[in-house]
Amino acid sequence: MTLRFGLDPSWRRPGDGRVVIAGSPLRLFRLTEGGAEVMRRVEAGEPVTEVQARFLDRFVAAGALHPVHDSSPFTVADVTVVVPAFGVAPDVGRLLACSVAAVVVVDDGSAPPITVAPLDHGGVITVRLATNSGPAAARNAGLERVATPLVAFVDTDVEVGHDWMVSLLPHFADPAVAVVAPRVASSGGDSAVASHDARNSSLDLGAQAARVSPGTRVSYVPSAALVARVDVVRAAGGFDPAMRTGEDVDLVWRLIAAGHRVRYEPTSVVHHLPRATLGSMLRQRRSYGRSAAPLAQRHPGALAPVRMSGWSLAVWSLAILRRPWSALGLTLATFTVFVRRFRDVPATEAARLVLGGHLAAGRQLAGALVRVWWPIAVPLTMLFRRLRLPAAIALVAPAVGRAIGARRLAPLADLPLQVLAEGAYAVGVWEGVAATGDASPLLPTITTWPQRGDG
């Protein structure tokens, strides 16, 4: 088997090449002379030996490298598709066109019962739950009927192509990989809300491959469409039926905590129907927010709205209080400490890391202010005039940043709807906090930065 690795967008090997800075969150790895030679092969796209692959595995675990397998231990015939359905029948013909072993449709207590066609097809299995029990219970009921080593969970509002699993299955060549998910892009609908939802869907996790882990660039994958090892999901107890939303995040994080790996593979793209009306979009975002507190109880520390170093928190606190020279002085102090601690990192790279780290922390603070903290921020800005300008900047900065990055004005046009969507999510978060008494989804996490690797 030939094994190559792709570089994460964060990858940098400055200076003499004996230091690698990459991953999510960023880590600093020091290399031996032999390690530097292996990295040269990786960067050139050359295959590596099994021994070298074992050395590189720690970079994969850190999200710095992404494996590229040239073959798969499974085919689509080793996959059964499970579809939880409520009120809407899935297109089983499209699913069977993928040449999977079978399709299991679970009617989650629809009234009247849904009709699945063609019912006489040998590859279609129908299961009906007596009462509506939620998508987690429906998926678990379908999982019980799976006789293949792999299962694909696909929602009724997701359209898949006949070859959507082709680039997912090779990841299972790594026995540690339990779940692989495609990119879930939103498409369809001509209303302003549908267009906004398509551009800002929480299901679309971007175009970059990633390892999935809490607190990283891709911290979860949705069960709208994903492929998993049946034995691993069963051993984990399946989805938690007590959760109506967030059950997919919970399963993914439980699998990761148990030592399994979850991969995000955006070369495979499926399409999800966006919300067509403002009310449906806001209800969806509010329900997502409600899941934050139950998830935080099950996974302590994973739902922090902000993760940053104490240095960055102090810099931005001074900036918000309109003490720019003090903030600048602390930034220079951060740079000095960094250079002294990491003497083998070139000064220009150190400056890039320090400034980039502070800017990333600022983006997190702006996002958290709009997404989670606005019920506190609004009355504070009413009481303290000096907070109004920072709050206004935080409100528009994310949209301006996306517009600049995309080189188009659509993100700016999305701003009003985005504020409403984030506000609905915040309402759900606070409702969940009130219901559970767990305030951790509101509290920041202070980390060390940058984190050391062990390369």
VEXTIGU-162183 format. One record per residue (C-alpha): residue number from 1; x, y, z. Coordinates in nm, 3 decimals. Layout:
<nodes>
NODE     k         x         y         z
NODE   NUM         X         Y         Z
...
</nodes>
This chain:
<nodes>
NODE     k         x         y         z
NODE     1     0.000     0.000     0.000
NODE     2     0.132     0.343    -0.096
NODE     3     0.076     0.616     0.159
NODE     4     0.115     0.988     0.104
NODE     5     0.024     1.285     0.316
NODE     6    -0.130     1.622     0.241
NODE     7    -0.021     1.933     0.426
NODE     8    -0.268     2.121     0.642
NODE     9    -0.312     2.488     0.537
NODE    10    -0.148     2.585     0.867
NODE    11     0.176     2.402     0.771
NODE    12     0.499     2.602     0.795
NODE    13     0.863     2.485     0.820
NODE    14     1.063     2.805     0.860
NODE    15     1.434     2.868     0.886
NODE    16     1.658     2.563     0.853
NODE    17     1.359     2.327     0.833
NODE    18     1.415     2.170     1.175
NODE    19     1.095     2.324     1.314
NODE    20     0.739     2.258     1.198
NODE    21     0.452     2.484     1.301
NODE    22     0.114     2.339     1.207
NODE    23    -0.208     2.182     1.326
NODE    24    -0.525     2.290     1.497
NODE    25    -0.461     2.426     1.751
NODE    26    -0.114     2.529     1.632
NODE    27     0.170     2.314     1.761
NODE    28     0.544     2.352     1.735
NODE    29     0.741     2.040     1.646
NODE    30     1.120     2.008     1.651
NODE    31     1.273     1.763     1.403
NODE    32     1.588     1.558     1.395
NODE    33     1.792     1.550     1.076
NODE    34     1.618     1.228     0.976
NODE    35     1.279     1.377     1.057
NODE    36     1.353     1.679     0.838
NODE    37     1.433     1.444     0.547
NODE    38     1.101     1.264     0.593
NODE    39     0.925     1.600     0.588
NODE    40     1.099     1.689     0.263
NODE    41     0.949     1.375     0.107
NODE    42     0.607     1.459     0.244
NODE    43     0.619     1.815     0.113
NODE    44     0.725     1.686    -0.230
NODE    45     0.424     1.453    -0.241
NODE    46     0.643     1.143    -0.239
NODE    47     0.528     0.816    -0.079
NODE    48     0.668     0.714     0.258
NODE    49     0.748     0.378     0.416
NODE    50     0.539     0.217     0.690
NODE    51     0.806     0.306     0.947
NODE    52     0.802     0.669     0.835
NODE    53     0.422     0.665     0.838
NODE    54     0.428     0.560     1.204
NODE    55     0.656     0.856     1.278
NODE    56     0.420     1.088     1.091
NODE    57     0.115     0.959     1.276
NODE    58     0.172     1.207     1.557
NODE    59     0.142     1.488     1.300
NODE    60    -0.183     1.334     1.173
NODE    61    -0.315     1.322     1.530
NODE    62    -0.233     1.693     1.568
NODE    63    -0.413     1.787     1.246
NODE    64    -0.086     1.897     1.081
NODE    65    -0.091     1.627     0.810
NODE    66    -0.375     1.447     0.636
NODE    67    -0.330     1.091     0.502
NODE    68    -0.394     1.020     0.136
NODE    69    -0.470     0.649     0.085
NODE    70    -0.445     0.493    -0.260
NODE    71    -0.683     0.205    -0.190
NODE    72    -0.973     0.107     0.033
NODE    73    -1.036    -0.209     0.234
NODE    74    -1.409    -0.166     0.164
NODE    75    -1.638    -0.103    -0.131
NODE    76    -1.985     0.050    -0.140
NODE    77    -2.123    -0.305    -0.128
NODE    78    -1.996    -0.314     0.233
NODE    79    -2.223    -0.023     0.327
NODE    80    -2.585    -0.012     0.443
NODE    81    -2.760     0.326     0.435
NODE    82    -2.983     0.417     0.731
NODE    83    -3.233     0.701     0.681
NODE    84    -3.436     0.841     0.973
NODE    85    -3.760     0.979     0.829
NODE    86    -4.045     1.180     0.975
NODE    87    -4.329     1.290     0.751
NODE    88    -4.116     1.280     0.435
NODE    89    -4.019     0.964     0.246
NODE    90    -3.659     0.943     0.122
NODE    91    -3.560     0.888    -0.238
NODE    92    -3.454     0.525    -0.198
NODE    93    -3.391     0.493    -0.571
NODE    94    -3.114     0.754    -0.554
NODE    95    -2.963     0.580    -0.250
NODE    96    -2.976     0.236    -0.411
NODE    97    -2.806     0.382    -0.719
NODE    98    -2.493     0.409    -0.504
NODE    99    -2.474     0.024    -0.524
NODE   100    -2.491    -0.011    -0.147
NODE   101    -2.587    -0.340     0.016
NODE   102    -2.922    -0.214     0.146
NODE   103    -3.123     0.090     0.253
NODE   104    -3.296     0.090     0.592
NODE   105    -3.572     0.352     0.621
NODE   106    -3.690     0.420     0.976
NODE   107    -4.031     0.591     0.998
NODE   108    -4.005     0.785     1.323
NODE   109    -4.374     0.770     1.412
NODE   110    -4.508     0.969     1.116
NODE   111    -4.885     1.024     1.107
NODE   112    -4.993     0.903     0.862
NODE   113    -4.709     0.653     0.808
NODE   114    -4.478     0.740     0.520
NODE   115    -4.487     0.531     0.205
NODE   116    -4.153     0.409     0.078
NODE   117    -4.131     0.308    -0.287
NODE   118    -4.041     0.061    -0.417
NODE   119    -4.152    -0.147    -0.118
NODE   120    -4.092    -0.472    -0.303
NODE   121    -3.724    -0.402    -0.368
NODE   122    -3.503    -0.653    -0.192
NODE   123    -3.254    -0.385    -0.097
NODE   124    -3.504    -0.177     0.102
NODE   125    -3.586    -0.250     0.467
NODE   126    -3.855    -0.048     0.642
NODE   127    -3.883    -0.002     1.018
NODE   128    -4.161     0.190     1.190
NODE   129    -4.144     0.335     1.541
NODE   130    -4.479     0.354     1.719
NODE   131    -4.414     0.707     1.848
NODE   132    -4.194     0.991     1.738
NODE   133    -3.873     0.937     1.934
NODE   134    -3.625     1.166     1.760
NODE   135    -3.348     1.113     1.505
NODE   136    -3.112     0.946     1.754
NODE   137    -3.359     0.670     1.839
NODE   138    -3.452     0.630     1.472
NODE   139    -3.089     0.589     1.365
NODE   140    -3.031     0.337     1.645
NODE   141    -3.332     0.136     1.531
NODE   142    -3.194     0.132     1.179
NODE   143    -2.848     0.039     1.302
NODE   144    -2.992    -0.278     1.457
NODE   145    -3.089    -0.399     1.109
NODE   146    -2.745    -0.344     0.952
NODE   147    -2.554    -0.657     0.850
NODE   148    -2.256    -0.491     0.676
NODE   149    -1.931    -0.367     0.836
NODE   150    -2.005    -0.004     0.748
NODE   151    -2.316     0.211     0.785
NODE   152    -2.397     0.542     0.616
NODE   153    -2.641     0.772     0.791
NODE   154    -2.820     1.004     0.547
NODE   155    -3.103     1.245     0.630
NODE   156    -3.409     1.282     0.408
NODE   157    -3.322     1.643     0.317
NODE   158    -2.977     1.546     0.185
NODE   159    -2.909     1.461    -0.178
NODE   160    -2.616     1.233    -0.254
NODE   161    -2.449     1.145    -0.582
NODE   162    -2.386     0.787    -0.689
NODE   163    -2.012     0.819    -0.608
NODE   164    -2.026     1.023    -0.286
NODE   165    -1.856     0.750    -0.082
NODE   166    -1.564     0.689    -0.320
NODE   167    -1.327     0.932    -0.146
NODE   168    -1.456     0.845     0.202
NODE   169    -1.397     0.470     0.212
NODE   170    -1.015     0.478     0.168
NODE   171    -0.983     0.646     0.509
NODE   172    -1.094     0.320     0.668
NODE   173    -0.755     0.175     0.568
NODE   174    -0.652     0.328     0.902
NODE   175    -0.801     0.091     1.162
NODE   176    -0.826     0.380     1.409
NODE   177    -1.070     0.570     1.187
NODE   178    -1.429     0.515     1.301
NODE   179    -1.617     0.785     1.110
NODE   180    -1.561     0.974     0.785
NODE   181    -1.787     1.260     0.680
NODE   182    -1.828     1.448     0.351
NODE   183    -1.881     1.817     0.301
NODE   184    -2.251     1.903     0.342
NODE   185    -2.311     2.197     0.111
NODE   186    -2.646     2.374     0.107
NODE   187    -2.818     2.433    -0.225
NODE   188    -3.167     2.501    -0.354
NODE   189    -3.430     2.762    -0.281
NODE   190    -3.458     3.113    -0.420
NODE   191    -3.568     3.311    -0.114
NODE   192    -3.334     3.553     0.063
NODE   193    -3.339     3.329     0.370
NODE   194    -3.253     3.018     0.166
NODE   195    -2.966     3.200    -0.006
NODE   196    -2.833     3.320     0.330
NODE   197    -2.867     2.976     0.484
NODE   198    -2.684     2.820     0.191
NODE   199    -2.389     3.057     0.238
NODE   200    -2.380     3.032     0.618
NODE   201    -2.490     2.677     0.692
NODE   202    -2.360     2.529     1.016
NODE   203    -2.349     2.194     0.833
NODE   204    -2.094     2.314     0.576
NODE   205    -1.752     2.285     0.738
NODE   206    -1.546     2.418     0.450
NODE   207    -1.319     2.297     0.174
NODE   208    -1.017     2.185     0.379
NODE   209    -0.968     1.826     0.495
NODE   210    -0.930     1.787     0.870
NODE   211    -0.908     1.556     1.162
NODE   212    -1.213     1.615     1.381
NODE   213    -1.173     1.697     1.749
NODE   214    -1.329     1.938     2.003
NODE   215    -1.158     2.277     2.007
NODE   216    -1.005     2.243     1.660
NODE   217    -1.083     2.399     1.322
NODE   218    -1.336     2.120     1.254
NODE   219    -1.467     2.025     1.596
NODE   220    -1.760     1.807     1.485
NODE   221    -1.929     1.657     1.180
NODE   222    -2.307     1.641     1.133
NODE   223    -2.496     1.315     1.091
NODE   224    -2.678     1.465     0.792
NODE   225    -2.440     1.239     0.598
NODE   226    -2.151     1.029     0.727
NODE   227    -2.006     0.677     0.708
NODE   228    -1.906     0.480     1.018
NODE   229    -1.784     0.140     1.136
NODE   230    -2.086    -0.052     1.260
NODE   231    -1.907    -0.241     1.537
NODE   232    -1.752     0.076     1.679
NODE   233    -2.080     0.271     1.683
NODE   234    -2.261    -0.023     1.842
NODE   235    -1.990    -0.063     2.106
NODE   236    -2.030     0.308     2.189
NODE   237    -2.405     0.258     2.243
NODE   238    -2.509     0.440     1.928
NODE   239    -2.668     0.783     1.940
NODE   240    -2.802     0.913     2.271
NODE   241    -3.185     0.900     2.235
NODE   242    -3.220     1.152     2.518
NODE   243    -3.084     1.422     2.282
NODE   244    -3.313     1.560     2.012
NODE   245    -3.037     1.787     1.878
NODE   246    -2.662     1.762     1.916
NODE   247    -2.681     1.383     1.926
NODE   248    -2.441     1.358     1.632
NODE   249    -2.183     1.584     1.800
NODE   250    -2.214     1.379     2.118
NODE   251    -2.149     1.049     1.936
NODE   252    -1.849     1.189     1.748
NODE   253    -1.694     1.324     2.068
NODE   254    -1.756     0.999     2.257
NODE   255    -1.580     0.806     1.982
NODE   256    -1.285     1.046     1.989
NODE   257    -1.264     1.023     2.368
NODE   258    -1.254     0.643     2.335
NODE   259    -0.944     0.670     2.115
NODE   260    -1.102     0.647     1.769
NODE   261    -1.042     0.892     1.487
NODE   262    -1.294     1.092     1.288
NODE   263    -1.202     1.242     0.950
NODE   264    -1.360     1.522     0.747
NODE   265    -1.317     1.466     0.372
NODE   266    -1.453     1.761     0.167
NODE   267    -1.359     1.612    -0.172
NODE   268    -1.689     1.429    -0.128
NODE   269    -1.978     1.676    -0.142
NODE   270    -2.345     1.610    -0.069
NODE   271    -2.620     1.871    -0.081
NODE   272    -2.857     1.978     0.194
NODE   273    -3.176     2.177     0.143
NODE   274    -3.151     2.513     0.324
NODE   275    -3.424     2.658     0.541
NODE   276    -3.668     2.852     0.323
NODE   277    -3.831     3.082     0.580
NODE   278    -3.698     3.307     0.853
NODE   279    -3.901     3.131     1.120
NODE   280    -3.773     2.785     1.030
NODE   281    -3.413     2.908     1.021
NODE   282    -3.437     3.078     1.360
NODE   283    -3.606     2.774     1.518
NODE   284    -3.327     2.554     1.384
NODE   285    -3.051     2.779     1.523
NODE   286    -3.230     2.809     1.857
NODE   287    -3.254     2.429     1.883
NODE   288    -2.881     2.401     1.806
NODE   289    -2.812     2.645     2.089
NODE   290    -3.022     2.445     2.334
NODE   291    -2.796     2.143     2.278
NODE   292    -2.486     2.331     2.401
NODE   293    -2.548     2.284     2.774
NODE   294    -2.639     1.912     2.753
NODE   295    -2.329     1.858     2.540
NODE   296    -2.117     2.050     2.792
NODE   297    -2.241     1.823     3.071
NODE   298    -2.140     1.516     2.872
NODE   299    -1.812     1.665     2.745
NODE   300    -1.669     1.912     3.000
NODE   301    -1.464     2.190     2.847
NODE   302    -1.558     2.116     2.487
NODE   303    -1.820     2.391     2.447
NODE   304    -1.619     2.696     2.553
NODE   305    -1.718     2.989     2.326
NODE   306    -1.359     3.120     2.332
NODE   307    -1.021     2.947     2.364
NODE   308    -0.725     3.178     2.391
NODE   309    -0.404     3.242     2.580
NODE   310    -0.393     3.468     2.881
NODE   311    -0.167     3.700     2.681
NODE   312    -0.432     3.748     2.412
NODE   313    -0.708     3.796     2.665
NODE   314    -0.507     4.073     2.836
NODE   315    -0.422     4.241     2.504
NODE   316    -0.783     4.254     2.391
NODE   317    -0.909     4.359     2.735
NODE   318    -0.680     4.662     2.714
NODE   319    -0.794     4.734     2.359
NODE   320    -1.162     4.717     2.456
NODE   321    -1.094     4.956     2.744
NODE   322    -0.939     5.194     2.489
NODE   323    -0.582     5.164     2.611
NODE   324    -0.415     5.106     2.273
NODE   325    -0.060     5.187     2.383
NODE   326    -0.083     4.946     2.674
NODE   327    -0.220     4.679     2.438
NODE   328     0.066     4.744     2.195
NODE   329     0.321     4.726     2.477
NODE   330     0.181     4.393     2.595
NODE   331     0.190     4.262     2.237
NODE   332     0.561     4.351     2.216
NODE   333     0.616     4.180     2.551
NODE   334     0.444     3.869     2.415
NODE   335     0.680     3.872     2.118
NODE   336     0.984     3.906     2.346
NODE   337     0.877     3.614     2.564
NODE   338     0.807     3.401     2.257
NODE   339     1.146     3.469     2.100
NODE   340     1.327     3.383     2.424
NODE   341     1.131     3.064     2.471
NODE   342     1.158     2.943     2.111
NODE   343     1.507     3.052     2.004
NODE   344     1.508     2.824     1.700
NODE   345     1.208     3.004     1.544
NODE   346     1.311     3.293     1.314
NODE   347     1.209     3.635     1.439
NODE   348     0.987     3.704     1.138
NODE   349     0.800     3.377     1.196
NODE   350     0.773     3.457     1.567
NODE   351     0.617     3.794     1.484
NODE   352     0.376     3.626     1.244
NODE   353     0.272     3.373     1.510
NODE   354     0.229     3.629     1.787
NODE   355     0.028     3.875     1.577
NODE   356    -0.169     3.594     1.413
NODE   357    -0.251     3.448     1.753
NODE   358    -0.377     3.778     1.889
NODE   359    -0.584     3.845     1.576
NODE   360    -0.736     3.497     1.590
NODE   361    -0.826     3.559     1.954
NODE   362    -0.992     3.885     1.854
NODE   363    -1.203     3.705     1.594
NODE   364    -1.308     3.454     1.858
NODE   365    -1.410     3.730     2.096
NODE   366    -1.610     3.907     1.826
NODE   367    -1.785     3.583     1.732
NODE   368    -1.863     3.494     2.093
NODE   369    -1.999     3.843     2.159
NODE   370    -2.255     3.808     1.879
NODE   371    -2.314     3.434     1.909
NODE   372    -2.330     3.378     2.286
NODE   373    -2.268     3.682     2.503
NODE   374    -2.502     3.944     2.355
NODE   375    -2.761     3.914     2.639
NODE   376    -2.484     4.050     2.866
NODE   377    -2.314     4.273     2.609
NODE   378    -2.625     4.473     2.517
NODE   379    -2.700     4.606     2.869
NODE   380    -2.328     4.670     2.928
NODE   381    -2.306     4.886     2.616
NODE   382    -2.612     5.076     2.734
NODE   383    -2.440     5.150     3.065
NODE   384    -2.085     5.216     2.945
NODE   385    -2.036     5.437     2.639
NODE   386    -1.675     5.331     2.583
NODE   387    -1.792     4.975     2.510
NODE   388    -2.022     5.079     2.223
NODE   389    -1.756     5.118     1.956
NODE   390    -1.586     4.782     2.033
NODE   391    -1.928     4.615     2.033
NODE   392    -2.017     4.770     1.696
NODE   393    -1.684     4.660     1.550
NODE   394    -1.738     4.306     1.683
NODE   395    -2.081     4.304     1.520
NODE   396    -1.963     4.388     1.169
NODE   397    -1.603     4.263     1.171
NODE   398    -1.681     3.893     1.096
NODE   399    -1.895     3.984     0.794
NODE   400    -1.635     4.232     0.667
NODE   401    -1.363     3.969     0.708
NODE   402    -1.564     3.712     0.513
NODE   403    -1.637     3.968     0.239
NODE   404    -1.268     4.051     0.204
NODE   405    -1.170     3.683     0.202
NODE   406    -1.436     3.593    -0.053
NODE   407    -1.380     3.911    -0.259
NODE   408    -1.752     3.966    -0.288
NODE   409    -2.018     4.164    -0.102
NODE   410    -2.258     3.879    -0.024
NODE   411    -2.133     3.836     0.337
NODE   412    -2.213     4.202     0.403
NODE   413    -2.564     4.157     0.266
NODE   414    -2.599     3.856     0.496
NODE   415    -2.524     4.062     0.807
NODE   416    -2.884     4.135     0.922
NODE   417    -2.995     3.774     0.884
NODE   418    -2.670     3.650     1.036
NODE   419    -2.721     3.866     1.344
NODE   420    -3.073     3.726     1.383
NODE   421    -2.947     3.368     1.337
NODE   422    -2.668     3.413     1.591
NODE   423    -2.911     3.580     1.828
NODE   424    -3.147     3.283     1.803
NODE   425    -2.857     3.049     1.875
NODE   426    -2.766     3.255     2.183
NODE   427    -3.126     3.239     2.307
NODE   428    -3.107     2.860     2.282
NODE   429    -2.772     2.851     2.464
NODE   430    -2.907     3.055     2.755
NODE   431    -3.224     2.845     2.768
NODE   432    -3.010     2.531     2.788
NODE   433    -2.795     2.685     3.061
NODE   434    -3.106     2.777     3.261
NODE   435    -3.253     2.430     3.219
NODE   436    -2.938     2.240     3.317
NODE   437    -2.770     2.482     3.555
NODE   438    -2.444     2.432     3.363
NODE   439    -2.291     2.766     3.262
NODE   440    -1.979     2.623     3.092
NODE   441    -2.107     2.706     2.737
NODE   442    -2.077     3.073     2.841
NODE   443    -1.729     3.060     2.994
NODE   444    -1.398     3.108     2.808
NODE   445    -1.108     2.864     2.829
NODE   446    -0.760     3.007     2.881
NODE   447    -0.489     2.797     2.716
NODE   448    -0.114     2.794     2.672
NODE   449     0.004     2.901     2.328
NODE   450     0.162     2.781     2.114
NODE   451     0.135     2.418     2.220
NODE   452     0.441     2.200     2.189
NODE   453     0.436     1.894     1.967
NODE   454     0.651     1.585     2.017
NODE   455     0.797     1.546     1.670
</nodes>
